[in-house]
């Protein structure tokens, strides 16, 4: 059972876009997942090793600024 539980969670998480109809909730879940991954990596560096890494902030910012122009030309407006 201990080995099956992570596999079940993985299947549930990977199929969320298929059965979730509300795009806003899906967007909130994706954003929450991104922040959870960032917080876990910072906890690994700052909490366990005590090292300060500004590379996480740089990659997060570069990704945000790179996705804005890409989405402005390809994505439709929310209204």
PDB file with SEQRES, HELIX, SHEET and CRYST1 records, atoms N, CA, C and O in Angstrom:
SEQRES   1 A   79  UNK UNK UNK UNK UNK UNK UNK UNK UNK UNK UNK UNK UNK          
SEQRES   2 A   79  UNK UNK UNK UNK UNK UNK UNK UNK UNK UNK UNK UNK UNK          
SEQRES   3 A   79  UNK UNK UNK UNK UNK UNK UNK UNK UNK UNK UNK UNK UNK          
SEQRES   4 A   79  UNK UNK UNK UNK UNK UNK UNK UNK UNK UNK UNK UNK UNK          
SEQRES   5 A   79  UNK UNK UNK UNK UNK UNK UNK UNK UNK UNK UNK UNK UNK          
SEQRES   6 A   79  UNK UNK UNK UNK UNK UNK UNK UNK UNK UNK UNK UNK UNK          
SEQRES   7 A   79  UNK                                                          
HELIX    1 AA1 UNK A    2  UNK A   14  1                                  13    
HELIX    2 AA2 UNK A   16  UNK A   19  1                                   4    
HELIX    3 AA3 UNK A   23  UNK A   42  1                                  20    
HELIX    4 AA4 UNK A   43  UNK A   49  3                                   7    
HELIX    5 AA5 UNK A   55  UNK A   74  1                                  20    
CRYST1    1.000    1.000    1.000  90.00  90.00  90.00 P 1           1          
ATOM      1  N   UNK A   1       0.817  -1.200   0.000  1.00  0.00           N  
ATOM      2  CA  UNK A   1       0.000   0.000   0.000  1.00  0.00           C  
ATOM      3  C   UNK A   1       0.863   1.266   0.000  1.00  0.00           C  
ATOM      4  O   UNK A   1       0.483   2.287  -0.574  1.00  0.00           O  
ATOM      5  N   UNK A   2       2.019   1.186   0.647  1.00  0.00           N  
ATOM      6  CA  UNK A   2       2.885   2.366   0.687  1.00  0.00           C  
ATOM      7  C   UNK A   2       3.404   2.733  -0.691  1.00  0.00           C  
ATOM      8  O   UNK A   2       3.630   3.910  -0.971  1.00  0.00           O  
ATOM      9  N   UNK A   3       3.597   1.751  -1.554  1.00  0.00           N  
ATOM     10  CA  UNK A   3       4.086   2.032  -2.896  1.00  0.00           C  
ATOM     11  C   UNK A   3       2.969   2.471  -3.822  1.00  0.00           C  
ATOM     12  O   UNK A   3       3.206   3.204  -4.782  1.00  0.00           O  
ATOM     13  N   UNK A   4       1.763   2.032  -3.543  1.00  0.00           N  
ATOM     14  CA  UNK A   4       0.642   2.370  -4.420  1.00  0.00           C  
ATOM     15  C   UNK A   4       0.134   3.783  -4.183  1.00  0.00           C  
ATOM     16  O   UNK A   4      -0.384   4.411  -5.107  1.00  0.00           O  
ATOM     17  N   UNK A   5       0.267   4.290  -2.980  1.00  0.00           N  
ATOM     18  CA  UNK A   5      -0.269   5.618  -2.661  1.00  0.00           C  
ATOM     19  C   UNK A   5       0.369   6.741  -3.483  1.00  0.00           C  
ATOM     20  O   UNK A   5      -0.371   7.577  -4.001  1.00  0.00           O  
ATOM     21  N   UNK A   6       1.698   6.813  -3.634  1.00  0.00           N  
ATOM     22  CA  UNK A   6       2.264   7.861  -4.507  1.00  0.00           C  
ATOM     23  C   UNK A   6       1.834   7.716  -5.959  1.00  0.00           C  
ATOM     24  O   UNK A   6       1.642   8.717  -6.649  1.00  0.00           O  
ATOM     25  N   UNK A   7       1.683   6.492  -6.429  1.00  0.00           N  
ATOM     26  CA  UNK A   7       1.236   6.288  -7.806  1.00  0.00           C  
ATOM     27  C   UNK A   7      -0.200   6.769  -7.991  1.00  0.00           C  
ATOM     28  O   UNK A   7      -0.535   7.346  -9.025  1.00  0.00           O  
ATOM     29  N   UNK A   8      -1.035   6.536  -7.005  1.00  0.00           N  
ATOM     30  CA  UNK A   8      -2.425   7.006  -7.077  1.00  0.00           C  
ATOM     31  C   UNK A   8      -2.467   8.529  -7.083  1.00  0.00           C  
ATOM     32  O   UNK A   8      -3.210   9.128  -7.860  1.00  0.00           O  
ATOM     33  N   UNK A   9      -1.668   9.159  -6.219  1.00  0.00           N  
ATOM     34  CA  UNK A   9      -1.623  10.626  -6.185  1.00  0.00           C  
ATOM     35  C   UNK A   9      -1.121  11.193  -7.507  1.00  0.00           C  
ATOM     36  O   UNK A   9      -1.629  12.207  -7.984  1.00  0.00           O  
ATOM     37  N   UNK A  10      -0.134  10.548  -8.094  1.00  0.00           N  
ATOM     38  CA  UNK A  10       0.405  11.006  -9.368  1.00  0.00           C  
ATOM     39  C   UNK A  10      -0.646  10.918 -10.472  1.00  0.00           C  
ATOM     40  O   UNK A  10      -0.767  11.829 -11.291  1.00  0.00           O  
ATOM     41  N   UNK A  11      -1.399   9.830 -10.495  1.00  0.00           N  
ATOM     42  CA  UNK A  11      -2.461   9.681 -11.494  1.00  0.00           C  
ATOM     43  C   UNK A  11      -3.537  10.738 -11.292  1.00  0.00           C  
ATOM     44  O   UNK A  11      -4.020  11.323 -12.261  1.00  0.00           O  
ATOM     45  N   UNK A  12      -3.915  10.986 -10.047  1.00  0.00           N  
ATOM     46  CA  UNK A  12      -4.936  12.005  -9.765  1.00  0.00           C  
ATOM     47  C   UNK A  12      -4.446  13.381 -10.186  1.00  0.00           C  
ATOM     48  O   UNK A  12      -5.197  14.137 -10.803  1.00  0.00           O  
ATOM     49  N   UNK A  13      -3.207  13.721  -9.865  1.00  0.00           N  
ATOM     50  CA  UNK A  13      -2.680  15.038 -10.214  1.00  0.00           C  
ATOM     51  C   UNK A  13      -2.529  15.219 -11.723  1.00  0.00           C  
ATOM     52  O   UNK A  13      -2.760  16.309 -12.246  1.00  0.00           O  
ATOM     53  N   UNK A  14      -2.144  14.159 -12.418  1.00  0.00           N  
ATOM     54  CA  UNK A  14      -1.972  14.270 -13.866  1.00  0.00           C  
ATOM     55  C   UNK A  14      -3.292  14.325 -14.624  1.00  0.00           C  
ATOM     56  O   UNK A  14      -3.336  14.807 -15.756  1.00  0.00           O  
ATOM     57  N   UNK A  15      -4.362  13.839 -14.015  1.00  0.00           N  
ATOM     58  CA  UNK A  15      -5.658  13.855 -14.696  1.00  0.00           C  
ATOM     59  C   UNK A  15      -6.546  15.019 -14.282  1.00  0.00           C  
ATOM     60  O   UNK A  15      -7.680  15.110 -14.753  1.00  0.00           O  
ATOM     61  N   UNK A  16      -6.075  15.905 -13.425  1.00  0.00           N  
ATOM     62  CA  UNK A  16      -6.886  17.053 -13.006  1.00  0.00           C  
ATOM     63  C   UNK A  16      -7.360  17.889 -14.194  1.00  0.00           C  
ATOM     64  O   UNK A  16      -8.536  18.255 -14.218  1.00  0.00           O  
ATOM     65  N   UNK A  17      -6.518  18.218 -15.185  1.00  0.00           N  
ATOM     66  CA  UNK A  17      -7.019  19.027 -16.306  1.00  0.00           C  
ATOM     67  C   UNK A  17      -8.111  18.331 -17.120  1.00  0.00           C  
ATOM     68  O   UNK A  17      -8.888  19.003 -17.798  1.00  0.00           O  
ATOM     69  N   UNK A  18      -8.181  17.021 -17.067  1.00  0.00           N  
ATOM     70  CA  UNK A  18      -9.184  16.302 -17.844  1.00  0.00           C  
ATOM     71  C   UNK A  18     -10.585  16.386 -17.240  1.00  0.00           C  
ATOM     72  O   UNK A  18     -11.569  16.459 -17.976  1.00  0.00           O  
ATOM     73  N   UNK A  19     -10.687  16.375 -15.909  1.00  0.00           N  
ATOM     74  CA  UNK A  19     -12.005  16.367 -15.288  1.00  0.00           C  
ATOM     75  C   UNK A  19     -12.379  17.681 -14.614  1.00  0.00           C  
ATOM     76  O   UNK A  19     -13.517  17.841 -14.173  1.00  0.00           O  
ATOM     77  N   UNK A  20     -11.455  18.612 -14.527  1.00  0.00           N  
ATOM     78  CA  UNK A  20     -11.765  19.907 -13.935  1.00  0.00           C  
ATOM     79  C   UNK A  20     -12.222  20.866 -15.026  1.00  0.00           C  
ATOM     80  O   UNK A  20     -11.480  21.116 -15.976  1.00  0.00           O  
ATOM     81  N   UNK A  21     -13.411  21.400 -14.909  1.00  0.00           N  
ATOM     82  CA  UNK A  21     -13.981  22.238 -15.958  1.00  0.00           C  
ATOM     83  C   UNK A  21     -13.699  23.724 -15.767  1.00  0.00           C  
ATOM     84  O   UNK A  21     -13.658  24.469 -16.747  1.00  0.00           O  
ATOM     85  N   UNK A  22     -13.506  24.165 -14.543  1.00  0.00           N  
ATOM     86  CA  UNK A  22     -13.310  25.587 -14.260  1.00  0.00           C  
ATOM     87  C   UNK A  22     -11.848  25.969 -14.514  1.00  0.00           C  
ATOM     88  O   UNK A  22     -10.946  25.482 -13.832  1.00  0.00           O  
ATOM     89  N   UNK A  23     -11.623  26.837 -15.492  1.00  0.00           N  
ATOM     90  CA  UNK A  23     -10.264  27.238 -15.861  1.00  0.00           C  
ATOM     91  C   UNK A  23      -9.590  28.063 -14.764  1.00  0.00           C  
ATOM     92  O   UNK A  23      -8.370  28.017 -14.613  1.00  0.00           O  
ATOM     93  N   UNK A  24     -10.378  28.812 -14.003  1.00  0.00           N  
ATOM     94  CA  UNK A  24      -9.808  29.617 -12.925  1.00  0.00           C  
ATOM     95  C   UNK A  24      -9.221  28.719 -11.833  1.00  0.00           C  
ATOM     96  O   UNK A  24      -8.116  28.968 -11.352  1.00  0.00           O  
ATOM     97  N   UNK A  25      -9.947  27.692 -11.449  1.00  0.00           N  
ATOM     98  CA  UNK A  25      -9.452  26.770 -10.421  1.00  0.00           C  
ATOM     99  C   UNK A  25      -8.196  26.061 -10.920  1.00  0.00           C  
ATOM    100  O   UNK A  25      -7.250  25.862 -10.158  1.00  0.00           O  
ATOM    101  N   UNK A  26      -8.184  25.680 -12.195  1.00  0.00           N  
ATOM    102  CA  UNK A  26      -7.001  25.043 -12.761  1.00  0.00           C  
ATOM    103  C   UNK A  26      -5.802  25.991 -12.733  1.00  0.00           C  
ATOM    104  O   UNK A  26      -4.687  25.573 -12.419  1.00  0.00           O  
ATOM    105  N   UNK A  27      -6.023  27.251 -13.055  1.00  0.00           N  
ATOM    106  CA  UNK A  27      -4.953  28.243 -13.005  1.00  0.00           C  
ATOM    107  C   UNK A  27      -4.426  28.412 -11.578  1.00  0.00           C  
ATOM    108  O   UNK A  27      -3.216  28.497 -11.367  1.00  0.00           O  
ATOM    109  N   UNK A  28      -5.322  28.459 -10.616  1.00  0.00           N  
ATOM    110  CA  UNK A  28      -4.910  28.591  -9.215  1.00  0.00           C  
ATOM    111  C   UNK A  28      -4.110  27.368  -8.773  1.00  0.00           C  
ATOM    112  O   UNK A  28      -3.116  27.513  -8.061  1.00  0.00           O  
ATOM    113  N   UNK A  29      -4.519  26.173  -9.177  1.00  0.00           N  
ATOM    114  CA  UNK A  29      -3.791  24.957  -8.820  1.00  0.00           C  
ATOM    115  C   UNK A  29      -2.399  24.929  -9.453  1.00  0.00           C  
ATOM    116  O   UNK A  29      -1.435  24.517  -8.807  1.00  0.00           O  
ATOM    117  N   UNK A  30      -2.288  25.358 -10.693  1.00  0.00           N  
ATOM    118  CA  UNK A  30      -0.979  25.389 -11.356  1.00  0.00           C  
ATOM    119  C   UNK A  30      -0.055  26.399 -10.689  1.00  0.00           C  
ATOM    120  O   UNK A  30       1.118  26.111 -10.449  1.00  0.00           O  
ATOM    121  N   UNK A  31      -0.585  27.583 -10.389  1.00  0.00           N  
ATOM    122  CA  UNK A  31       0.227  28.603  -9.718  1.00  0.00           C  
ATOM    123  C   UNK A  31       0.649  28.132  -8.327  1.00  0.00           C  
ATOM    124  O   UNK A  31       1.786  28.356  -7.912  1.00  0.00           O  
ATOM    125  N   UNK A  32      -0.253  27.490  -7.619  1.00  0.00           N  
ATOM    126  CA  UNK A  32       0.071  26.957  -6.301  1.00  0.00           C  
ATOM    127  C   UNK A  32       1.161  25.900  -6.406  1.00  0.00           C  
ATOM    128  O   UNK A  32       2.071  25.866  -5.577  1.00  0.00           O  
ATOM    129  N   UNK A  33       1.082  25.046  -7.402  1.00  0.00           N  
ATOM    130  CA  UNK A  33       2.116  24.025  -7.597  1.00  0.00           C  
ATOM    131  C   UNK A  33       3.483  24.629  -7.878  1.00  0.00           C  
ATOM    132  O   UNK A  33       4.498  24.147  -7.376  1.00  0.00           O  
ATOM    133  N   UNK A  34       3.505  25.680  -8.677  1.00  0.00           N  
ATOM    134  CA  UNK A  34       4.778  26.346  -8.980  1.00  0.00           C  
ATOM    135  C   UNK A  34       5.382  26.945  -7.717  1.00  0.00           C  
ATOM    136  O   UNK A  34       6.584  26.820  -7.487  1.00  0.00           O  
ATOM    137  N   UNK A  35       4.559  27.595  -6.896  1.00  0.00           N  
ATOM    138  CA  UNK A  35       5.076  28.183  -5.661  1.00  0.00           C  
ATOM    139  C   UNK A  35       5.480  27.117  -4.647  1.00  0.00           C  
ATOM    140  O   UNK A  35       6.414  27.325  -3.872  1.00  0.00           O  
ATOM    141  N   UNK A  36       4.790  25.981  -4.643  1.00  0.00           N  
ATOM    142  CA  UNK A  36       5.180  24.891  -3.743  1.00  0.00           C  
ATOM    143  C   UNK A  36       6.545  24.344  -4.127  1.00  0.00           C  
ATOM    144  O   UNK A  36       7.375  24.088  -3.255  1.00  0.00           O  
ATOM    145  N   UNK A  37       6.789  24.161  -5.423  1.00  0.00           N  
ATOM    146  CA  UNK A  37       8.094  23.668  -5.876  1.00  0.00           C  
ATOM    147  C   UNK A  37       9.191  24.670  -5.531  1.00  0.00           C  
ATOM    148  O   UNK A  37      10.273  24.276  -5.095  1.00  0.00           O  
ATOM    149  N   UNK A  38       8.924  25.958  -5.721  1.00  0.00           N  
ATOM    150  CA  UNK A  38       9.921  26.981  -5.379  1.00  0.00           C  
ATOM    151  C   UNK A  38      10.196  27.005  -3.877  1.00  0.00           C  
ATOM    152  O   UNK A  38      11.346  27.140  -3.459  1.00  0.00           O  
ATOM    153  N   UNK A  39       9.148  26.876  -3.065  1.00  0.00           N  
ATOM    154  CA  UNK A  39       9.336  26.889  -1.611  1.00  0.00           C  
ATOM    155  C   UNK A  39      10.086  25.653  -1.133  1.00  0.00           C  
ATOM    156  O   UNK A  39      10.911  25.745  -0.224  1.00  0.00           O  
ATOM    157  N   UNK A  40       9.813  24.508  -1.726  1.00  0.00           N  
ATOM    158  CA  UNK A  40      10.525  23.291  -1.333  1.00  0.00           C  
ATOM    159  C   UNK A  40      12.003  23.369  -1.688  1.00  0.00           C  
ATOM    160  O   UNK A  40      12.850  22.911  -0.921  1.00  0.00           O  
ATOM    161  N   UNK A  41      12.323  23.947  -2.849  1.00  0.00           N  
ATOM    162  CA  UNK A  41      13.737  24.045  -3.224  1.00  0.00           C  
ATOM    163  C   UNK A  41      14.471  25.049  -2.348  1.00  0.00           C  
ATOM    164  O   UNK A  41      15.626  24.831  -1.982  1.00  0.00           O  
ATOM    165  N   UNK A  42      13.802  26.150  -2.009  1.00  0.00           N  
ATOM    166  CA  UNK A  42      14.443  27.104  -1.097  1.00  0.00           C  
ATOM    167  C   UNK A  42      14.597  26.525   0.303  1.00  0.00           C  
ATOM    168  O   UNK A  42      15.581  26.810   0.985  1.00  0.00           O  
ATOM    169  N   UNK A  43      13.638  25.718   0.736  1.00  0.00           N  
ATOM    170  CA  UNK A  43      13.761  25.060   2.035  1.00  0.00           C  
ATOM    171  C   UNK A  43      14.929  24.085   2.037  1.00  0.00           C  
ATOM    172  O   UNK A  43      15.630  23.950   3.040  1.00  0.00           O  
ATOM    173  N   UNK A  44      15.135  23.412   0.924  1.00  0.00           N  
ATOM    174  CA  UNK A  44      16.262  22.489   0.827  1.00  0.00           C  
ATOM    175  C   UNK A  44      17.584  23.234   0.954  1.00  0.00           C  
ATOM    176  O   UNK A  44      18.479  22.794   1.676  1.00  0.00           O  
ATOM    177  N   UNK A  45      17.713  24.363   0.253  1.00  0.00           N  
ATOM    178  CA  UNK A  45      18.980  25.098   0.306  1.00  0.00           C  
ATOM    179  C   UNK A  45      19.166  25.873   1.602  1.00  0.00           C  
ATOM    180  O   UNK A  45      20.216  25.783   2.238  1.00  0.00           O  
ATOM    181  N   UNK A  46      18.152  26.630   1.991  1.00  0.00           N  
ATOM    182  CA  UNK A  46      18.306  27.470   3.177  1.00  0.00           C  
ATOM    183  C   UNK A  46      18.150  26.691   4.476  1.00  0.00           C  
ATOM    184  O   UNK A  46      18.865  26.945   5.446  1.00  0.00           O  
ATOM    185  N   UNK A  47      17.227  25.752   4.496  1.00  0.00           N  
ATOM    186  CA  UNK A  47      16.945  25.031   5.731  1.00  0.00           C  
ATOM    187  C   UNK A  47      17.955  23.962   6.063  1.00  0.00           C  
ATOM    188  O   UNK A  47      18.424  23.875   7.198  1.00  0.00           O  
ATOM    189  N   UNK A  48      18.296  23.147   5.082  1.00  0.00           N  
ATOM    190  CA  UNK A  48      19.179  22.015   5.361  1.00  0.00           C  
ATOM    191  C   UNK A  48      20.655  22.357   5.224  1.00  0.00           C  
ATOM    192  O   UNK A  48      21.477  21.889   6.013  1.00  0.00           O  
ATOM    193  N   UNK A  49      20.998  23.170   4.230  1.00  0.00           N  
ATOM    194  CA  UNK A  49      22.417  23.453   4.010  1.00  0.00           C  
ATOM    195  C   UNK A  49      22.844  24.818   4.518  1.00  0.00           C  
ATOM    196  O   UNK A  49      24.032  25.047   4.746  1.00  0.00           O  
ATOM    197  N   UNK A  50      21.901  25.726   4.699  1.00  0.00           N  
ATOM    198  CA  UNK A  50      22.235  27.058   5.190  1.00  0.00           C  
ATOM    199  C   UNK A  50      22.827  27.967   4.129  1.00  0.00           C  
ATOM    200  O   UNK A  50      23.368  29.023   4.460  1.00  0.00           O  
ATOM    201  N   UNK A  51      22.740  27.590   2.881  1.00  0.00           N  
ATOM    202  CA  UNK A  51      23.301  28.394   1.800  1.00  0.00           C  
ATOM    203  C   UNK A  51      22.236  29.327   1.235  1.00  0.00           C  
ATOM    204  O   UNK A  51      21.082  28.934   1.065  1.00  0.00           O  
ATOM    205  N   UNK A  52      22.622  30.536   0.952  1.00  0.00           N  
ATOM    206  CA  UNK A  52      21.720  31.495   0.326  1.00  0.00           C  
ATOM    207  C   UNK A  52      21.909  31.425  -1.174  1.00  0.00           C  
ATOM    208  O   UNK A  52      23.022  31.588  -1.676  1.00  0.00           O  
ATOM    209  N   UNK A  53      20.822  31.181  -1.891  1.00  0.00           N  
ATOM    210  CA  UNK A  53      20.891  31.064  -3.340  1.00  0.00           C  
ATOM    211  C   UNK A  53      19.956  32.090  -3.960  1.00  0.00           C  
ATOM    212  O   UNK A  53      18.741  32.026  -3.773  1.00  0.00           O  
ATOM    213  N   UNK A  54      20.517  33.024  -4.689  1.00  0.00           N  
ATOM    214  CA  UNK A  54      19.695  33.996  -5.400  1.00  0.00           C  
ATOM    215  C   UNK A  54      19.393  33.529  -6.818  1.00  0.00           C  
ATOM    216  O   UNK A  54      18.687  34.211  -7.561  1.00  0.00           O  
ATOM    217  N   UNK A  55      19.923  32.374  -7.194  1.00  0.00           N  
ATOM    218  CA  UNK A  55      19.645  31.814  -8.507  1.00  0.00           C  
ATOM    219  C   UNK A  55      18.175  31.445  -8.672  1.00  0.00           C  
ATOM    220  O   UNK A  55      17.626  31.552  -9.769  1.00  0.00           O  
ATOM    221  N   UNK A  56      17.538  31.009  -7.584  1.00  0.00           N  
ATOM    222  CA  UNK A  56      16.113  30.680  -7.652  1.00  0.00           C  
ATOM    223  C   UNK A  56      15.298  31.913  -8.013  1.00  0.00           C  
ATOM    224  O   UNK A  56      14.399  31.854  -8.851  1.00  0.00           O  
ATOM    225  N   UNK A  57      15.614  32.998  -7.389  1.00  0.00           N  
ATOM    226  CA  UNK A  57      14.893  34.242  -7.661  1.00  0.00           C  
ATOM    227  C   UNK A  57      15.152  34.703  -9.088  1.00  0.00           C  
ATOM    228  O   UNK A  57      14.245  35.196  -9.758  1.00  0.00           O  
ATOM    229  N   UNK A  58      16.363  34.546  -9.545  1.00  0.00           N  
ATOM    230  CA  UNK A  58      16.700  34.962 -10.909  1.00  0.00           C  
ATOM    231  C   UNK A  58      15.959  34.116 -11.945  1.00  0.00           C  
ATOM    232  O   UNK A  58      15.406  34.661 -12.901  1.00  0.00           O  
ATOM    233  N   UNK A  59      15.940  32.797 -11.771  1.00  0.00           N  
ATOM    234  CA  UNK A  59      15.226  31.942 -12.717  1.00  0.00           C  
ATOM    235  C   UNK A  59      13.723  32.200 -12.682  1.00  0.00           C  
ATOM    236  O   UNK A  59      13.065  32.189 -13.722  1.00  0.00           O  
ATOM    237  N   UNK A  60      13.186  32.430 -11.501  1.00  0.00           N  
ATOM    238  CA  UNK A  60      11.754  32.723 -11.367  1.00  0.00           C  
ATOM    239  C   UNK A  60      11.422  34.036 -12.074  1.00  0.00           C  
ATOM    240  O   UNK A  60      10.421  34.123 -12.785  1.00  0.00           O  
ATOM    241  N   UNK A  61      12.240  35.035 -11.885  1.00  0.00           N  
ATOM    242  CA  UNK A  61      12.003  36.327 -12.538  1.00  0.00           C  
ATOM    243  C   UNK A  61      12.194  36.275 -14.039  1.00  0.00           C  
ATOM    244  O   UNK A  61      11.410  36.865 -14.783  1.00  0.00           O  
ATOM    245  N   UNK A  62      13.225  35.578 -14.498  1.00  0.00           N  
ATOM    246  CA  UNK A  62      13.446  35.442 -15.940  1.00  0.00           C  
ATOM    247  C   UNK A  62      12.279  34.697 -16.585  1.00  0.00           C  
ATOM    248  O   UNK A  62      11.828  35.059 -17.672  1.00  0.00           O  
ATOM    249  N   UNK A  63      11.801  33.665 -15.918  1.00  0.00           N  
ATOM    250  CA  UNK A  63      10.653  32.922 -16.437  1.00  0.00           C  
ATOM    251  C   UNK A  63       9.406  33.770 -16.503  1.00  0.00           C  
ATOM    252  O   UNK A  63       8.632  33.665 -17.454  1.00  0.00           O  
ATOM    253  N   UNK A  64       9.201  34.615 -15.500  1.00  0.00           N  
ATOM    254  CA  UNK A  64       8.025  35.482 -15.492  1.00  0.00           C  
ATOM    255  C   UNK A  64       8.112  36.530 -16.599  1.00  0.00           C  
ATOM    256  O   UNK A  64       7.134  36.771 -17.307  1.00  0.00           O  
ATOM    257  N   UNK A  65       9.269  37.147 -16.748  1.00  0.00           N  
ATOM    258  CA  UNK A  65       9.415  38.174 -17.777  1.00  0.00           C  
ATOM    259  C   UNK A  65       9.451  37.576 -19.182  1.00  0.00           C  
ATOM    260  O   UNK A  65       9.043  38.244 -20.132  1.00  0.00           O  
ATOM    261  N   UNK A  66       9.925  36.347 -19.343  1.00  0.00           N  
ATOM    262  CA  UNK A  66       9.936  35.706 -20.663  1.00  0.00           C  
ATOM    263  C   UNK A  66       8.550  35.217 -21.063  1.00  0.00           C  
ATOM    264  O   UNK A  66       8.198  35.227 -22.243  1.00  0.00           O  
ATOM    265  N   UNK A  67       7.761  34.788 -20.075  1.00  0.00           N  
ATOM    266  CA  UNK A  67       6.427  34.286 -20.415  1.00  0.00           C  
ATOM    267  C   UNK A  67       5.445  35.423 -20.719  1.00  0.00           C  
ATOM    268  O   UNK A  67       4.464  35.203 -21.430  1.00  0.00           O  
ATOM    269  N   UNK A  68       5.682  36.607 -20.209  1.00  0.00           N  
ATOM    270  CA  UNK A  68       4.763  37.720 -20.460  1.00  0.00           C  
ATOM    271  C   UNK A  68       4.745  38.119 -21.934  1.00  0.00           C  
ATOM    272  O   UNK A  68       3.655  38.205 -22.500  1.00  0.00           O  
ATOM    273  N   UNK A  69       5.878  38.370 -22.593  1.00  0.00           N  
ATOM    274  CA  UNK A  69       5.812  38.697 -24.021  1.00  0.00           C  
ATOM    275  C   UNK A  69       5.329  37.533 -24.874  1.00  0.00           C  
ATOM    276  O   UNK A  69       4.638  37.734 -25.873  1.00  0.00           O  
ATOM    277  N   UNK A  70       5.693  36.315 -24.479  1.00  0.00           N  
ATOM    278  CA  UNK A  70       5.257  35.149 -25.251  1.00  0.00           C  
ATOM    279  C   UNK A  70       3.751  34.989 -25.174  1.00  0.00           C  
ATOM    280  O   UNK A  70       3.110  34.633 -26.163  1.00  0.00           O  
ATOM    281  N   UNK A  71       3.191  35.246 -24.024  1.00  0.00           N  
ATOM    282  CA  UNK A  71       1.740  35.077 -23.853  1.00  0.00           C  
ATOM    283  C   UNK A  71       0.974  36.256 -24.418  1.00  0.00           C  
ATOM    284  O   UNK A  71      -0.171  36.100 -24.844  1.00  0.00           O  
ATOM    285  N   UNK A  72       1.573  37.418 -24.431  1.00  0.00           N  
ATOM    286  CA  UNK A  72       0.846  38.591 -24.948  1.00  0.00           C  
ATOM    287  C   UNK A  72       0.562  38.476 -26.439  1.00  0.00           C  
ATOM    288  O   UNK A  72      -0.425  39.025 -26.927  1.00  0.00           O  
ATOM    289  N   UNK A  73       1.421  37.764 -27.164  1.00  0.00           N  
ATOM    290  CA  UNK A  73       1.190  37.602 -28.596  1.00  0.00           C  
ATOM    291  C   UNK A  73       0.410  36.324 -28.909  1.00  0.00           C  
ATOM    292  O   UNK A  73      -0.262  36.260 -29.939  1.00  0.00           O  
ATOM    293  N   UNK A  74       0.480  35.313 -28.055  1.00  0.00           N  
ATOM    294  CA  UNK A  74      -0.141  34.025 -28.351  1.00  0.00           C  
ATOM    295  C   UNK A  74      -1.439  33.797 -27.587  1.00  0.00           C  
ATOM    296  O   UNK A  74      -2.326  33.106 -28.089  1.00  0.00           O  
ATOM    297  N   UNK A  75      -1.576  34.353 -26.394  1.00  0.00           N  
ATOM    298  CA  UNK A  75      -2.743  34.080 -25.551  1.00  0.00           C  
ATOM    299  C   UNK A  75      -3.867  35.074 -25.859  1.00  0.00           C  
ATOM    300  O   UNK A  75      -3.636  36.205 -26.287  1.00  0.00           O  
ATOM    301  N   UNK A  76      -5.068  34.608 -25.625  1.00  0.00           N  
ATOM    302  CA  UNK A  76      -6.199  35.503 -25.780  1.00  0.00           C  
ATOM    303  C   UNK A  76      -6.440  36.268 -24.492  1.00  0.00           C  
ATOM    304  O   UNK A  76      -5.978  35.853 -23.429  1.00  0.00           O  
ATOM    305  N   UNK A  77      -7.142  37.354 -24.572  1.00  0.00           N  
ATOM    306  CA  UNK A  77      -7.412  38.154 -23.379  1.00  0.00           C  
ATOM    307  C   UNK A  77      -8.463  37.453 -22.536  1.00  0.00           C  
ATOM    308  O   UNK A  77      -9.332  36.770 -23.078  1.00  0.00           O  
ATOM    309  N   UNK A  78      -8.401  37.611 -21.206  1.00  0.00           N  
ATOM    310  CA  UNK A  78      -9.351  36.922 -20.332  1.00  0.00           C  
ATOM    311  C   UNK A  78     -10.779  37.468 -20.444  1.00  0.00           C  
ATOM    312  O   UNK A  78     -11.727  36.782 -20.061  1.00  0.00           O  
ATOM    313  N   UNK A  79     -10.945  38.666 -20.951  1.00  0.00           N  
ATOM    314  CA  UNK A  79     -12.282  39.247 -21.008  1.00  0.00           C  
ATOM    315  C   UNK A  79     -13.040  38.857 -22.247  1.00  0.00           C  
ATOM    316  O   UNK A  79     -14.184  39.275 -22.429  1.00  0.00           O  
TER     317      UNK A  79                                                      
END                                                                             
